Amino acid sequence: MTPQLPVTIRHYRPEDLPVLRQITIDSFGSVALDQMFEDRLGVWNDRDWKARKADHIDDDCTKNPEGCFVAERDGEILGYITTQLDHANLVGRIPNLAVVENARGLGLGRRLIHHVLDYFRECGMKVAKIETMASNVIGQNLYPSCGFEEIGRQVHFGMRL
């Protein structure tokens, strides 16, 4: 059994955003679709993959701030999870989840996922969705262990214009 990390999971606050952006940049490197595009197509618009990926967190926190949660210990943010709600189809989606490197392997990602699954249930969602890149070994193991089933695979294509 993984030891419980003494953390509090709370709602996101706007002042958390710079820290969430940094955790994102530090965590997603080798598994970020944006980096894969950049590796193949180069940098465009003078913005690298880190800026584009961090922008995703801005979007998540703007679109559904009440569905964004952070895990903190002694005032330090150790991880976060963001959500989207599709009320018409009753689908809750987890677009982003990240844990700082020194807190990985302690069950924090799992706790954030279970927290959000409860949030989805409270919001009346009937299905929860999360996706990951095939190269994300952590996600490939974590998500099924939290009850998710692999439904399908998607191939991403890109080209310079």
C-alpha positions, 0 to 999 in steps of 0.5 A: 500500500502506498503511504498517504502523503499529508496534503490538502486538496482544495479548489484552485485560486487565481494566484495559483496559476503561475505555479500550475504553469511551472509544474506543467512545464516541468512535468510534461516534457517527454509526454507533451503532444506539443513537444512532439509537434515541435520536435517534428515541425520546429518552433513556430510563432516564436512560442515553444511547446512549453508556452503552448502547453502552459496556455492549456492550463490557463484555458482549463482554469478560465473555463471551469475554475470550480473544477480545478483542484490543487494538492498542497502541503504546508502552503506548497503546491505539489500537484493539480488536476483540471476538469471539463464538464459536458452537461449535455452529454453528462461527460466529465473530462480530465484534460490535465493532471500533474504532480511535482517530481519529488512527490511522485510515486506517493499516491498523490495523482491517484488521490487527485483523480479520486477527488475529481471522480467524486466531483463528477458524480456530484455534478451529475456526470455519468462518464469520466474521460481521461487520455494520455500519450502512449509514451506516458508510462505513468498514465498508462499504469495509473489510469487503469488502476483508478478504474478507467478502461482503454477505449481506443487509440488516436493518431495525431498528424501535423504539417507546417503551413 
